[in-house]
Amino acid sequence: MRPRTLLTAAALCATLAGLSACGISPTDVEDRGAAPTIHVPPPSKTIFLIRNGELTKEPADVGNNTVGSLLGALFAASTEPLTDGRDTALRGFALVRIKDSLNPITRDEVQLPRTSTLTVYIKGEGTLSKLGKAQIVCTAQQDAAFEEVKIVRENDDRPPTSEGRYICGDLK
């Protein structure tokens, strides 16, 4: 091929490439702010008590809004006289401890599955009513990280017994 033909072919290719562009002119990069993110709000500083036989949110006097401190305030309220028509179905019960499954343990170098269950260990005599379970579960589930709450009763003279797994909506 001759040099003139080669130059003509190259010019023709460049023209065709320019004509076959998408038609959108290039723009400079524009900064539109931070990328969108999801923010799960922390639980509020409230606990669930009973007023006129139904659950009601009441402010809790706690230093922080962790589930442990909220449940501690809930069970502490069951040992005090309540006013203004408020009551609790947790009289005679005490909070022993809580355990979450958000950061699972590793066994035999295999990490157990991550779940979002909070286990609440309680102690006490008598029957834990549906309203009592609702107080525990609804107070705990103000933290959106927990999909369900398991209640376990610890006994002095026999093995622990499960009171069941619940979500707040099923108990209201």
C-alpha positions in Angstrom: 0.0 0.0 0.0 1.2 3.5 -0.8 1.7 6.1 1.9 -1.0 8.3 0.5 -3.6 5.5 0.6 -2.5 4.6 4.1 -3.0 8.2 5.2 -6.4 8.4 3.5 -7.5 5.1 5.2 -6.4 6.4 8.6 -8.3 9.7 8.1 -11.4 7.8 7.0 -11.3 5.5 10.1 -10.9 8.5 12.4 -13.9 10.3 10.7 -16.1 7.1 11.0 -15.1 6.6 14.7 -16.1 10.2 15.4 -19.4 9.8 13.6 -20.3 6.6 15.4 -20.0 8.0 18.9 -23.0 7.8 21.2 -23.9 11.5 20.8 -23.4 12.4 24.5 -20.7 15.0 25.0 -18.2 14.2 27.7 -18.5 16.1 31.0 -16.3 16.7 34.0 -16.7 14.7 37.1 -19.2 16.3 39.5 -19.1 15.8 43.3 -22.6 15.1 44.5 -21.8 14.5 48.1 -21.4 11.3 50.2 -22.7 8.0 48.9 -26.0 6.9 50.4 -25.8 4.8 53.5 -28.3 3.1 55.9 -28.3 4.2 59.5 -30.1 2.0 62.0 -31.1 4.2 64.9 -30.1 3.1 68.4 -32.9 2.0 70.7 -34.7 4.7 72.6 -34.3 5.1 76.3 -37.7 3.6 76.9 -39.1 0.4 78.5 -42.4 -1.3 78.1 -44.7 -1.2 81.2 -48.4 -2.0 81.5 -51.2 0.6 81.7 -54.8 -0.5 81.7 -53.9 -4.0 80.8 -51.9 -3.0 77.6 -48.3 -2.4 76.8 -47.1 1.2 77.0 -43.7 2.8 76.4 -42.4 4.7 79.4 -39.2 6.7 79.7 -36.3 4.8 81.5 -33.7 6.4 83.7 -30.6 4.8 82.2 -27.2 6.1 81.5 -27.0 4.6 78.0 -29.4 3.0 75.6 -27.9 -0.5 75.4 -30.3 -3.4 75.6 -28.7 -4.6 78.8 -29.3 -1.3 80.6 -32.9 -1.1 79.3 -33.7 -4.6 80.4 -32.0 -3.8 83.8 -34.3 -0.8 84.2 -37.3 -2.9 83.2 -36.6 -5.5 85.9 -35.7 -2.8 88.4 -39.1 -1.2 87.9 -40.7 -4.5 88.9 -39.2 -4.1 92.4 -40.6 -0.6 92.9 -44.1 0.7 93.5 -45.3 2.3 90.2 -47.7 5.2 90.0 -50.1 6.8 87.5 -51.8 3.5 86.7 -48.6 1.8 85.5 -47.8 -1.8 86.4 -45.5 -4.6 85.5 -46.1 -8.4 85.0 -42.5 -9.1 86.0 -42.9 -8.9 89.8 -41.0 -11.8 91.4 -38.7 -12.1 88.4 -35.1 -11.0 88.1 -32.8 -10.5 85.1 -29.8 -12.8 85.4 -27.9 -11.9 82.2 -28.3 -11.5 78.4 -26.4 -13.1 75.5 -26.5 -12.1 71.9 -25.6 -14.1 68.9 -24.5 -11.2 66.7 -20.8 -12.2 67.0 -20.8 -16.0 66.9 -18.1 -18.1 68.4 -15.8 -20.3 66.4 -15.7 -24.0 67.1 -13.1 -26.3 65.5 -12.0 -23.4 63.4 -15.5 -23.1 61.8 -17.4 -19.9 62.6 -21.0 -20.7 63.7 -23.8 -19.0 61.7 -24.6 -15.4 62.5 -28.1 -15.0 63.8 -29.8 -12.0 65.4 -31.3 -13.6 68.5 -31.0 -12.1 72.0 -31.3 -14.6 74.8 -32.6 -13.2 78.1 -31.9 -15.3 81.2 -34.3 -14.7 84.0 -34.9 -16.1 87.5 -38.2 -16.3 89.4 -41.1 -18.3 90.7 -44.5 -18.6 89.1 -45.8 -18.3 85.6 -44.3 -15.7 83.2 -47.5 -14.3 81.6 -47.8 -13.2 78.0 -47.7 -9.6 79.1 -44.5 -10.2 81.0 -42.9 -11.9 77.9 -44.1 -8.9 75.8 -42.5 -6.4 78.2 -39.1 -8.2 77.9 -39.3 -8.8 74.1 -40.6 -5.4 73.1 -38.1 -3.6 75.3 -35.2 -5.7 73.8 -36.4 -5.3 70.2 -36.2 -1.6 70.3 -32.7 -2.4 69.1 -33.3 -3.2 65.5 -30.4 -5.7 65.5 -32.4 -8.4 67.1 -35.0 -10.2 65.1 -36.1 -12.4 67.9 -35.8 -12.8 71.6 -35.4 -16.1 73.4 -36.3 -16.2 77.1 -34.7 -18.8 79.3 -35.6 -19.3 83.0 -32.7 -20.4 85.2 -33.7 -22.7 88.1 -31.8 -23.4 91.3 -32.6 -27.1 91.6 -33.1 -28.1 88.0 -31.8 -27.4 84.5 -32.7 -24.1 82.7 -36.0 -24.1 80.8 -36.9 -22.2 77.7 -39.9 -19.9 77.8 -39.8 -19.7 74.0 -38.6 -17.5 71.2 -40.7 -14.4 70.3 -41.0 -11.2 68.3 -42.7 -8.2 69.7 -45.5 -8.1 67.1 -46.6 -11.6 68.0 -47.1 -10.7 71.7 -48.9 -7.4 71.4 
